[in-house]
Amino acid sequence: MKKTIKCGLMFLAVLLAPAVASAQDGIDTGDNAWILTSSALVLMMTGPGLALFYGGLVRKKNILGTMMQSFAMMALMTLLWALYGYSLSFGSGNAFIGGFEYALMEGVGTEPNGSIPHLTFMVFQLMFAIITPALITGAFAERMKFSAMLLFMAIWATIVYFPMVHMVWGGGFLSADGVIPSLDFAGGTVVHISSGVSALVVALYLGKRIGYPSETMRPHNLTLAFIGACMLWVGWFGFNAGSALAADGLAAAAFVNTHFAASAAVVGWLVVEWLRDGKPSILGGITGAVAGLVAITPASGFVGPMDSILIGLAAGVVCYYFVAVLKGKLGYDDSLDAFGVHGIGGSVGAILTGVFAREAVGGTAGLLEGNAPQLGNNTLAALLTWVLAGVATFVILKVVDAVIGVRVTESDEYTGLDVTQHGEEAYQL
């Protein structure tokens, strides 16, 4: 009899265990599934998305070297994130930088972080840390030493990216409850302005590619760039909608806004290009799409669908001007327009978030709903990001240049990075 009762109790415990565990841990399996999926989508944005996009835009002698830069960030940033990056970003600290409570992944397990496991939140944020420095590589494509790139990125992530994450998303002074309460849903300041402005500084510091702009340096394979851009578009749904950190209505709003803005930016870019140059180009279309995706990133969880169309149109037109007109007038060599798309597009998006933010969407009103200070806060946050990224990047470059040198030799640049930096060739024809 006792054995029967014992078996019955054990059977009952097994039946009740999932429900009890769910009540205890507070994890929503639907939310967890969505954020893990979003993490994979964001990783896809770097490799293969950005690698193909950037790789197709350079000359054929530099495609492997360019793709390797994105691929290397997947490994390097992961290790830095695990060692101390996540802790400096989201650990308790001061208004500018986190502490070391999560260093070496201490205290990061399956315990709840909101409705998802702490590990899920950590790995989702890791994917942002991977793609952000990878974006910078577009500015110095075809002329930076691989060793210098690795050292520069490691220091840049530590001094620029991790503090930016903490200041905006980790409770620092640019967070929604900070001294300057700015709105940045998925990375306008943290990701795009920081990387875009840094890209400009690197391009200016390194100087122009040999032969630029007198020699034609057309993309060697627009097909690859087109495929990469489409992967970026798809992956961006994880980037923005995943930033809701739940499978809910806010994620749906961010998803729709992301798609609408990208579509509008394509139209905006191509219309201006068609009127000015006589033909709408594939290169223009895919670049416009990325500009729209960049601009909607900070606004995606705060604005309505029609607002996102206006933001996308603005990004397409403004970024076209910087890439096709102003860059030529100023004479700087931003190889793949990292600054013109991410620095300018991110700034447009950050400022317009302060204009179009809807209280019904993200809980905070913008200028159009009577909250004029929000526009000022977002503009100031963008400006501060410009200053931090610009000054820090210049200092880091000086240090790296003094230690190992940053630019390849003239001979290596003529030969190409594929052979000189990696000993390989992409095309055996």
Buried (B, 14 or more C-beta within 10 A) or exposed (E): EEEEEEEEEEEEEEEEEEEEEEEEEEBBEEBBEBBBBBBBBBBBBBBBBBBBBBBBBBBBBBBBBBBBBBBBBBEBBBEBBBEBBBBBBBBEBEBBBBBEEBBEBEEBEEEBBBBBBBBBBBBBBBBBBBBBBBBBBBBBBBBBBBBBBBBBBBBBBBBBBBBBBBBBBBBBBBBBEBEBBBBBBBBBBBBBBBBBBBBBBBBBBBEBBEEBEEEEBEBBBBEBBBBBBBBBBEBBBBBBBBBBBBBBEBBEBBBBBBBBBBBBBBBBBBBBBEEEEEEBBBBBBBBBBBBBBBBBBBBBBBBBEEBBBBBBBBBBBBBBBBBBEEBEEEEBBBBBBBBBBBBBBBBBBBBBBBBBBBEEBBEBBBBBBEBBEBBBBBBBBBBBBBEBBBEBBBEBBEEBBEEEEBBBEEEBBEBBBBBBBEEEBBEEE
